[in-house]
Amino acid sequence: MKFLHAMIRVKDLQKSLDFYEKLLNMTFVKKKRLEDCELYYLEDEEHTAQIELTYNDETPKNGYENGNAFGHFAFSVTSMNEFTEKLHSLGYEYLYEPYVIFSGTKIAFVKDPDGNEIELIEKNHD
């Protein structure tokens, strides 16, 4: 069995597309219209997984509330320093600044426009 995608609901579609495409290098794959929403599929650079952004016709005024069951998405980065430069150049900030957890592996966290946490992982290649 193969993991295909995770779906999240978004309040501001363009902000979410910008975040995932520009900051996390995801690529728009397809859009599908359903009766009450539009689905936007974005794929990672290695074509192994997708995130489905669901933009409902009737979105709550204040957006969606994240429950306490979901934790975060995780993305690998080649260089945390390069990612940090890109992050700041696009006007985003870290939720948790980069830090070493074990064996030289660095992690950091950001939030997407809807408050979903994204973990960035730079593995030590020694």
C-alpha positions as CSV (number, residue, x, y, z in Angstrom):
1,M,0.0,0.0,0.0
2,K,1.3,3.5,-0.8
3,F,0.5,6.7,1.0
4,L,-1.0,9.2,-1.5
5,H,-1.9,12.5,0.2
6,A,-3.1,14.4,3.2
7,M,-6.0,16.9,3.0
8,I,-6.3,20.2,4.8
9,R,-9.0,22.9,4.5
10,V,-7.8,26.4,3.8
11,K,-9.4,29.8,4.3
12,D,-7.3,31.8,1.9
13,L,-6.4,29.7,-1.1
14,Q,-3.9,32.0,-2.7
15,K,-1.9,32.4,0.6
16,S,-1.8,28.7,1.0
17,L,-0.8,28.0,-2.6
18,D,2.0,30.7,-2.2
19,F,3.2,29.1,1.1
20,Y,3.4,25.5,-0.2
21,E,4.7,26.3,-3.7
22,K,7.1,29.1,-3.0
23,L,8.4,28.2,0.5
24,L,8.2,24.4,0.4
25,N,8.8,23.9,-3.3
26,M,5.7,21.9,-3.9
27,T,4.2,21.8,-7.4
28,F,0.6,22.2,-8.4
29,V,-0.6,19.0,-10.0
30,K,-4.3,19.3,-10.6
31,K,-7.5,21.0,-9.5
32,K,-10.9,19.3,-9.2
33,R,-14.3,20.8,-8.6
34,L,-16.8,19.1,-6.4
35,E,-20.3,20.1,-5.6
36,D,-19.3,22.4,-2.6
37,C,-15.6,22.9,-2.9
38,E,-12.5,22.9,-5.1
39,L,-9.5,20.6,-4.4
40,Y,-6.0,21.6,-5.3
41,Y,-3.3,18.9,-5.3
42,L,0.3,19.9,-4.7
43,E,3.2,17.4,-5.0
44,D,6.6,17.2,-3.4
45,E,9.8,17.5,-5.4
46,E,10.4,13.8,-5.4
47,H,6.8,13.0,-6.6
48,T,6.2,10.7,-3.6
49,A,3.4,12.5,-1.7
50,Q,0.8,15.2,-2.1
51,I,-1.1,17.7,0.0
52,E,-4.7,18.3,-1.0
53,L,-5.8,21.9,-0.3
54,T,-9.6,22.0,0.0
55,Y,-11.2,25.4,-0.5
56,N,-14.9,25.1,0.5
57,D,-17.5,27.4,-1.1
58,E,-18.7,28.3,2.4
59,T,-15.6,28.8,4.6
60,P,-16.1,29.9,8.2
61,K,-15.4,33.6,8.6
62,N,-12.5,32.9,11.0
63,G,-11.2,29.9,9.2
64,Y,-10.9,26.5,10.5
65,E,-9.9,25.3,14.0
66,N,-7.1,22.8,14.3
67,G,-8.0,20.0,16.7
68,N,-5.6,18.5,19.2
69,A,-5.1,15.2,17.2
70,F,-3.1,16.5,14.3
71,G,0.5,17.3,15.0
72,H,2.5,18.4,11.9
73,F,3.7,17.8,8.4
74,A,7.5,17.1,8.0
75,F,9.7,18.2,5.1
76,S,13.4,17.5,4.6
77,V,15.7,20.4,3.7
78,T,19.1,20.2,2.3
79,S,20.4,23.3,4.1
80,M,18.7,24.9,7.1
81,N,20.7,28.0,6.4
82,E,19.5,28.3,2.9
83,F,15.9,27.5,4.0
84,T,16.1,30.2,6.6
85,E,17.2,32.8,4.0
86,K,14.3,31.8,1.7
87,L,11.8,31.8,4.7
88,H,12.8,35.4,5.6
89,S,12.9,36.6,2.0
90,L,9.3,35.5,1.6
91,G,8.2,37.3,4.8
92,Y,7.7,34.2,7.0
93,E,9.1,33.5,10.4
94,Y,9.8,30.4,12.4
95,L,7.5,29.1,15.0
96,Y,10.5,27.4,16.6
97,E,14.0,28.4,15.4
98,P,16.4,25.7,14.1
99,Y,18.0,23.6,16.8
100,V,20.0,20.3,17.0
101,I,18.1,17.3,18.3
102,F,20.6,14.4,18.0
103,S,23.6,13.3,15.9
104,G,23.7,16.8,14.3
105,T,20.2,16.6,12.9
106,K,18.6,20.1,12.9
107,I,14.9,20.7,13.1
108,A,12.7,23.8,13.0
109,F,9.0,24.6,12.8
110,V,6.9,27.1,10.8
111,K,3.1,27.5,10.5
112,D,1.2,27.6,7.2
113,P,-1.4,30.4,6.7
114,D,-4.1,28.2,8.4
115,G,-2.0,27.4,11.5
116,N,-0.9,23.9,10.5
117,E,2.6,23.2,11.8
118,I,5.4,22.2,9.4
119,E,8.5,20.6,10.7
120,L,11.7,21.1,8.7
121,I,14.5,18.5,9.1
122,E,18.1,18.8,8.0
123,K,19.9,15.5,8.6
124,N,23.6,15.4,9.4
125,H,25.3,13.6,6.5
126,D,28.6,12.8,8.3
